[in-house]
């Protein structure tokens, strides 16, 4: 009887665990960048018509790592955005930490991605949002700094807002930055890989440059968030995007 009760208890516990977010199925195309073809995924809301584009920049684990189970893509699509996920490793290769040349190559690829996105069917020509995760957070800020402070020769679409999850401002961009679009900072207090100090340093920089921003440092969270925290972070991301893209 005791063993039976334990089994029932285990089954009930499993039933009450938060279910992982259902992964969306996107469509894949490719765009040219530096003589290479870069895969890009697109996820659209079910309602027809044109939508504002949001670019999601994945982290060092690649486009298909565990972050895709976070519900972030689902939340963005449910909010009515056409979401684009560039596979930027197709260009300069798998991430090698501290390789500044590779990092800049990634930014060039992402710049090409934003130009490609704005020419796709049913994408509104009213600016885009950028969401970056970990390494992607650094890239989102680096890309936006370049477009706003040091525009590339080929005109890029306006980046109107940046949301970064446990990233930071690239070191090379700190001194040269003149301005950025509004930024939302989401970071774990106990992050063992990207210190929370990077979030605090970014706050200080944004204050110095009079850039609008919001910040949420989650206590007892590391370099990814538990289920409840992730839901809160996803909602904050959507709310911030809505404020600056509409």
HELIX and SHEET records of a PDB file:
HELIX    1   1 UNK A    2  UNK A   16  1                                  15    
HELIX    2   2 UNK A   66  UNK A   69  5                                   4    
HELIX    3   3 UNK A   72  UNK A   78  1                                   7    
HELIX    4   4 UNK A   89  UNK A   92  1                                   4    
HELIX    5   5 UNK A  100  UNK A  118  1                                  19    
HELIX    6   6 UNK A  135  UNK A  149  1                                  15    
HELIX    7   7 UNK A  171  UNK A  176  1                                   6    
HELIX    8   8 UNK A  196  UNK A  208  1                                  13    
HELIX    9   9 UNK A  227  UNK A  245  1                                  19    
SHEET    1   A 8 UNK A  27  UNK A  33  0                                        
SHEET    2   A 8 UNK A  36  UNK A  43 -1                                        
SHEET    3   A 8 UNK A  82  UNK A  86 -1                                        
SHEET    4   A 8 UNK A  53  UNK A  57  1                                        
SHEET    5   A 8 UNK A 128  UNK A 133  1                                        
SHEET    6   A 8 UNK A 159  UNK A 165  1                                        
SHEET    7   A 8 UNK A 182  UNK A 188  1                                        
SHEET    8   A 8 UNK A 213  UNK A 218  1                                        
END                                                                             
